[in-house]
């Protein structure tokens, strides 16, 4: 079966981490996020993926080229103007032939896609939508279903007193080809606001596949940090994975779970406490403590620093005697010496904004 992944651009909500890198290839456990999505789809029988994109695919193409173990065909389809979730799928229509999957490129999940596919084939609806429970459905679009799990209503961001369900659209669809016929060519069109509500009005069958499996939208720095922590915490606390190193001091203390990339150098009296990821080519100088943080590639952290629950973008320099708590630092940043950064601080690359 084929799948179309809706690939976002630089990911405004994920900035400053995505000022200079597409959201789809931000590192997750030292591999591009998209590699994890492709691995998930491959595990569930998908052998061909179409990336529906609105920008130059070369950064993603180059990033994926380093990972050839998946044996999955990847096509790239570019939209000249924004087309919305449904319009982007219509734009890939020439590559689709039969039942297909749509996957939001912002999510990480353990939803049993194979079971969802089997149920779709058995019940034969025109569309199936994965549903996941959330604590506060008022900030999402709620999906109501009947006793047989067929969708009966979509309610966009209901106030708390009118919430009738905690199940929301999980951003995974299985669609029959006739759904494509509902989407106009070269026009901005949304599944959530137009295609699915119109299908309900016409009493066309839409299955709601409910799952309480792991699901998270990585669209903000806080969620991005959380998904790294969640994946690391699945492995034993004692787990310490260290790839090829240039130098590691004799007095380094590492408390897992910790993942460290290749070609890194670590000085004396360094402490690294999990859940932490250290990228490739990083340098950590003497007397520095790193806890619960995600460090991207080629980062230099100088002496006498304390980093706790931070994300540090690639090619950045953290000067001596710095204390960073729950900070998000973009790529190619220099933090001068003797700084104390408050929780939730953001450091932006030059020329990048939150707009």
N, C-alpha and C positions, 0 to 999 in steps of 0.2 A: 504493500500500500504506500501511496505517496503522502507526504505531508508538506504543508506550506507554513513556514515560520514568518510571522510578522516581525520584521527586524526594525527596531526604532533607530533613530539617528544618534546624536551625541548624548541624548538622555538628559534633558534640562534638569529634571528633579534629582539626578544623580551627580550633578556638578557640586564641587569643582573636580571630581574624579574623572569626568568625561569631557573636559574641555578640549582635549587633544586626542581622544581615543573613542571610537564608537562603543556604545554601551554593550553591544553584543560580545565584545572581546575583552572586557575588563577581566583581570585575572581572578579566578576562583580556585583556591588551593593550587596556585601556580600554573593553572591552565586556563585558556580563554573560556569565558562563560559558555560560549556557543558550543564548545567541545562537549561540555556536560549535557547540553540539550540534545546534541546529535547522538551521544552515547545512550541517553534515555530512549530516544526514538528507535534507535537500532535494536535495543533490547526488546522492544515491543513489535518487531517485525517490519519496521519502516526501512526501505532500502533506497529510497530516493527522496531528497528534500529540495524544496524550492524556497529560496530566500527572497521574500517580497520586500524590496528596499526602496528608499527614496533618495539615495545618494550614491556616491562613488563606491563600488564594492571592493576596490583594490586593497584597502587596509584589512578587510575581513578575509579576502582571498589569500593574501600573503600570510596572515596569521594562521589560517587553517592548513596551509601548505606544510607547516612543520609537523602536522599530526596526520599521518597517512595510515594509521592502524585501524581506522574505523571501517573502511571498505563500504562507504556510503556515497552515492552520487549526489553532488550538490550543484544546483543551477541557480543563477542570479537573474532576477527580473527587476528592472528599475522603473519607477514611476516618475514621469517628468514633473508632475504637480501632485500635491497631497491628495490622496484618493480615499482616505478613511479605511477602516478595517475591512469592510466588504469590497470597496472599490479596488483595494490592493489585491484581493484574491481574484476579482474579475480580471485584473491585469495579467494574472498568471494563467488564465483559462486555457490557452493553447497548449499548455503542458499538462493539463489535467484530463484524465480519461477514466472515469469511474468514481467510486466512493473515495473520498480523500479526507485528510485530517488538517485542521487549522490549529496552529499553536501560537499563542502569544509569546513573543521572544523576551518578555520581561520576567517570566516565572520559573521557579525551581520547584519541582514536585516529585512525589512518589506515587501519585495517583496511578492505579492499575489500568493503564491504557489498553492492555490486551483484553482485560475483562470488559472494558467499555466497548471495544470493537466487537467482541463476541455478542454482547447484549444488543448492540445496534443491528448487527446482522440478523439476530433472532427476531427482534420486534419490528424491524424494517420501518422506522420513522424516516422522515425526510432529513431531519437533523437531530443530533444528540449534543447536549451541552453538559460538560463536567461542572458539578456544583460542589462547593466547599463551604464548611461552616466558619463563621467569624464571630468574634466577641461583640463587635459593634457594627451591625449591618447598616446602620443609618448613614454611614459614610460611603456605602457602596450601592449597587443596584441589586435589590433582592429579587430572587426567582421563586415563585410559588409553584407547587406541584400538587397533583391529586394523589389518590391512594395507589395508583399504578405508576407513579413517578413521571407522568406526562405533564409538561409545563402548562400551567393555566394562566399565569400572569407575570409580568415584569413590573416591578415597582422601583423607580429611581430615587434613591436616597430618602426613604421614608423617615419621618420624625419618630423618635423612640416610642411614643405612645401608640403609633400605628404599625409597628413592626409585627408582621405575622409569621416571619420565618427568618432564621439566621443563615440561610443558604444563599450564597452569591455565585455569580458567574465566575468560574475558575479560569476562563480564557483558553479552554480546549474544546474544539468542536469536531464532530464527525459529520460530514455533509454528503448528500447525494448530488449528482450532477445537476438535477433540476433546480437546485437552490441557486446555482449560478445564473440561471435565466431570469431571476428576479432582480439582478443587479445591473444597472445601466452601464454602458461602456463609457469610460473616461469621465466619470462623474464621482464626486465625493459622496460616499454612501457608507453607512455603518450597520453592522450586524445588530448591535445592541439597541439602536434607536429606530431602525427602519426594517431591516430584513426579518428579524425574529418577531417583532410585534405585528407586522403585516401578515406573517404566516399564521399567527394565533387568530387574528381577525378572520382569516379565511378557514379557520379550523383545520389547518394542516398539522400533522403530528410532529411534536418536538419532545424528545425524551430528555429528562433530567437525570443524569448519572451522578448520584450522591456519593461522596467519599470524604472520610475524615483523615485521609492520608496526609502526610506532610505537604504543605503548600505555602509558598511565600512569593510575593512580588518584590523583586530586588531594586525597585525604582528609586529608592532614596539611599544616601550613605549609611543611615542607621540600619536599614534592612539589609544592605550589602554586607555590613559588618556582622549582622546577626546570622546570615546564611553561612558565612565562613565559619563562625563559631559553632553553628548547629552541625555542620558536616564534620568538623574536627571532633566535636563531642560525641560523635557516633563511634569513634575508635577508642580503645582503652586509654585511660589517663596516662599510663606509662609509655604510650606510643611516642617515639621520637624518630622521625624520618629525616635523615640528613643525606643529601646527595654529595657529589664530589666537592671537596673543600680545598681552598688555597691554604688557609691557616686557621687553626682553632686553638685558643689558649688553654693551657693545662688546668687553669682554675675556673673555667667556664662551668656554670651550673644551669642545666636545662631540665625543666619540669614539664612533662607532656600533658596533653597532646600538642606536639610542635611539629611543623613541617618546614624544612629548610631547603632552599634551592641549591643549585650547583654553583661552584666558583665563588663562594662567599668567604669572608675573612672575619674572624672574631678574636678580639683582644683578650686581655686578662681580666679576671674578676667580673666577667659579664654574667648577668642572670637573664634567662629567657623562660618565661612562664606561660604555659598554655592556657586557653587555646590561642595559639599564635602561628602565623605564617610569615616566613622570611623568604623573599623572592630570590632570584638568581643574581649573582654578581654583587651582593650587598657587603658592606663593610661596617662592622660594629666595633667601636673602640672601647678602651679599658673602662671599667667601673660603670658601665651602662646597664640599666634594667629595662627590659621590654616585657610587657604583660598584656595578654589579650588583644594583641594588635595585628594588623595586616600590613605588611611592608612589601611594596612592589619591587621591581627589579632595579638594580644599580643605585640603591640608596646608601648614603653614607651617614651613619649616626655617630657623632663624635663622643668624646669622653664625658663621663659624669652626667649622663642624661637619664631621664625617667620618662618612659612612654607607656601609657596605660589606656587600653581600649581605643587606640588611634588607627587611622588608615593613612598611610604615607604613599603618595604617588611616586612613580618611577623617576630616577635621575634627580632626586632631591637630596639636599644636604641639611642635616640637623646639626647646628653648631654645638659647642661645648656648653655644659651646665644648663641645659634646657629641661623644663618640666612640661610635658604635654599630657593632658588628661581628656580623653574622649574628643580628640581633635581630628579634623579631616583636612589633609594637606594635599593639594593637587600636585601634578607632576612638574618637574623642573623648577622646584621651589628651593630657596635658601632661607632657613630660619637662623637668624643671627644668634650669637651667644647670649647666655644669661637671660633667657626669656621664660616667663611662666604664662602658659596659655590656658585660658579658662575652658571648662567643659563646653562642648558644642561649637568651639571656634572653627571657622573656615578660613583657609588660606588659598587664594585663587591665583592661578597662573596669569601672567601678564596678558591683557587683552580679553580676558574671559569674564563674563558676568553671569548672574543668575537668571537672566531674561531669555 
